[in-house]
């Protein structure tokens, strides 16, 4: 269906007929200020299709100033031109004209009109595509409108891709998913088994039972261990407490004791015999020692007497030696004094000789300085003249300036001469007098005329020649002037004189320098200082000659003699001290020996008679032999006492150990009995076996529940995936239309749709999903418009062309977005008819499209 | 002796067993049933004319039964004062359980005889009991060997009483632990060798028998428990009669299914016909093979319907694979997402390249989907 024109009469503010004509395919724009009647236009179109002519509910059609609304709508449908004409109120009528011919009236016309498109509340496409002012959002409007729009969307989508429920499984799918999820939720949460759920209880039960099993197993192990221990302990006790064993231990102990006692008694007897033998030996040894001591003492006394004799002689010799050493010492000291005196005398002579030599040196120095002074004074006198000469004449700089000026003058001369006229005389008869130019004969060689000259022509007269300016005469003049100045400064008439003067100056300068150097050499401190030195030294007295070297030699010799005397004295002193010490030691030794000899003699007198001692020794020897024999016999018969002790100890220890073990076993068994009674009374093994069975069953239950979870998870996944795939297929055509439109606004945007109401639910931009409700008003407005355009395209593709009418549908969009929306409208307008009604003339200017206007009819 | 000497041969009472792997509701019934074994044995002995009841080991389930268990057992034995109980230590209640045997010795009623020595015991005039008590859980040797050398009065009946494996039962421990010579009765000239350890009644030879447990306690030995009434005459083979005594009937049965087989019929055929009887039945059905989705659902529903009849019932479909029938997926949905999801799960369940667990999960998801959709139907 394509609208072509609409004419309104007595519709709201249109009291006079107005027409909007020239509505073409593609984009049509009616831009007019508010209150012009744009929305009335949409209502009028709506009324033509959906308000019966007999209806009294005129609503927005009712004329402001009374009258009967009348609307004529021209359109094209399936190649035919239709004119729909209706009037409401008085004279209500309805007519349908096709290609200029009336084909239906009244109810028939209404039926025909109704067949053109379905009412929006019945799901007609106009509910989707005709947007009233202020109802641009997809979910705005009254209940009937919204429901109708939903039906329209669903019908459209169903016609394109099929029934939504059929594709996605509808309520059965929802129910299956819901039930499966509910069963899953009863078992699991995101983090694991649901607290309080069956699976969690199963897991907990397994854990509890496992713990209980471990505890019971440990207790059962302790019980059986205790039983095993008690069995072993009882066996040990039975062995230890066996009467036969006990009797055997006691008998062994008694036998060991008896043997030990006998061995100890024998050991006592043997010890006594050993003591007796020891006493005899001691007595014998004492006698022997006494006899030996007497002999030693006698020999000792004799030795002491001999030693005393020798010591006396040594003492006398030492005393003599000490006296001699003292005498030698005294002699050395005398010689030393003599040497010292000689040395002092030589020293004095040396001092005198040195003094005389110094005086002589002084006189010589004075003479030297006096001669130097005379020479220096002469040089000082000559310096003045030399200075004068060194200042005369040009210095090097002046000379250089002069040379430069001369050179420049020469050059200028040369140039002037080159430029100057030249005069030469050729073919002069041989006898003719010479022609003179400025007094010089003129020959065939050309001579330049750089200045006025006089040419004497014998026989003729003088020719005054004035060459005038030749070449660079100015340069020559300047050069000459400079040369004159340089000569003046140099104080010479000519450059050669100036050079000679400069040379003389240099010579004088050199002489002056040499004189000054000689003066400095003679008087380094200056003439005044030299004069002072001469005056200070003076000539000095006339002294006899002295020989310090000889005096020095004599003094050195005396010093050597004195040193030798000192050394002799030192050695003599040492010898004297040693001799006195030796004498003292010898005397003391002699005294000691005397004392000892006296003591030895006294001791010897106190010992017994030797004959008595010999007899006593014989008796003691005999007794000793007898005791030795007895002791040997006892020793041979002695039992092994350590072995007897060890046997007894072993037997005693075994007996005591057995008693101790028996007591310990009884105590241990008592404890084991108590422990076993305690553990075994609870039916541990029964409990353990039962717990293991329960644990097995609990694990099987848990495994079954986990399997159940996996089954549910797999089922939910399969259902969700199938449903999502179906939804994708369902919305694919719509999204295919929508995608390029969305990309005009956002490069990578996607829309997701709610499967229930087929409205956009989320906008995905840059991978981020945003709920439609959270978007700005402008964005929602734009999305709504694009969705409507996409639906319009789908309708058109299914063969149902319905115009898109937008009454101020972009009120919240900013300028940039409006441009993008314009682009979208243009893109869609190629296949559709779009009618844009707006009061924003300036904003829509860039929209382009066909401009419509209200045309007032007469 | 012209009259036969009659005795009741029982063993493996396992008093004190708790059945922890079963639900609480049936556990207590099973525990109580075990305690009622003693009065039932006494009744059976009297009915069969026996005065002596031989308990060939494992009277108690553990070496440390609770005081309630052994005391109540003694009381029950004492209550049958006209009978004599002969108690042999088994591997579960060997002589290593000293506290137990000491307690039994201290508190045993006069009619209870603890045969704890491998030595002949005069059971009755002309009847000698040759017991082989277990000194510990795994003796590691044939304890009946001594019986061949045991001297008994001329013409006396020789009764052997032992506990342990004759064959490689693998009931407890290894085959090498104290295996009894299968021809011990012949070797030792026994008129009858009463054995315990195997929980099912089994005749080894005409003179050697396992009596089984008088109250079954596991699925391994299906059926009810029993005891053996034995009548002995010198020179004659013993007359052995099986006396069903157990309250509960245990059974584990297989339910092999193939597509096309009526699963419900096959299932129902495995159930006891008498519904009232089922109360004392413990039944475990292991389904295997392949079945359609509908068959899976039907089986589950049938199991859920049947379970309350039983003391304990379980249908195990772990080994039952899903085979999709022609209309199985259609029953879920003809097209759309549900159908696609079901097809994905079915493909995954049938993909041999995937691990078995993955396939099992996919099959489970598919059957669950069927169940959820049926719930909403």
Interface residues (C-beta under 8 A of the other chain):
Chain A: X165 X166 X167 X168 X169 X170 X172 X173 X175 X176 X179 X180 X220 X223 X224 X227 X230 X231 X676 X677 X679 X680 X681 X682 X683 X684 X685 X686 X687 X688 X689 X690 X691 X692 X693 X694 X695 X696 X697 X707 X710 X711 X712 X714 X715 X718 X719 X721 X722 X723 X725 X726
Chain B: X16 X17 X18 X19 X20 X21 X22 X61 X62 X63 X64 X65 X66 X67 X68 X69 X96 X97 X98 X99 X100 X333 X335 X336 X337 X338 X340 X341 X342 X344 X345 X360 X361 X362 X364 X365 X368 X369 X372 X373 X375 X376
